[in-house]
Amino acid sequence: MNWHEQSSISHYQTAVAIQHQLQAGNLAEATTGLHELIDALARSERRALKSQLIRLMAHVIKWLTQPEHRSRSWTATIRSARAEIKDIQEETPSLKDAVIRQMWEQCFELAKEQAEAEMNRNTPLTALSWDEVFTKEYRV
């Protein structure tokens, strides 16, 4: 079985296939499938973390670039993205702050592109600090 392909299609179906291998007594095959499922789940959680970080950064960029358009909606989105990141880190302890720091520059560039498209203008920002993204309080 191609466990990599299977796990990229459905985590649930992969787990069921692993169960069938175990029931059939194919321990080596089930072990291979289990390792691939674990890797696939880790990739999925990392993608979720990256997505929330980009969402968070994009709203911080818009907040800093367009003070005249600040809204409670932006504040809520910033809080929500921070909470989602915290939840992901609690559920997947391997996704520590060091992992966020590794993806920081790439996420910033993607967030900047997203924010500029949403604002229909360029931003003068060339970077965001950890404090701006995770600590600073934003209120209308």
C-alpha positions, 0 to 999 in steps of 0.5 A: 500500500502507498501509505503516503498517498493514502494519508494525504487523501484521508487520515480517517481512511488511513487509520481504518486501513492500519486497523485492517492491517493489524487485524490481518496480522501484518504488523510491519505494514501497519507500523509503516502506515502508522508512521506515515499517518503520524507524519501526515497529521504533523504536516496538517497541524503545521499547515494550520499553524502557518495559516493562522499566523498568516491571518494574524500577520495580515490583520496586524499589517492592515492595522498598522498601515491603515489606522483610519480603517481600524475596526472591532472586526480586525480586533476580533480577528487578531484575538481569534487568530492568537487563540487558534495558534495557542490552541494548536500549540497546546494540542501539538506540543512539538509546534513550539515558538521556535517553529513559528520563528522558523516560518516567520519570514515566509509567513510575513511575506505571504501576509504582506501580499494578502494585506496589500491585496485586501487594502488595494495598496502597498504597505511600507512595513518591511517586518513585524516584531514578535511583540506586534504580532503576539503581545501588543493589544489592539483596540478601537 
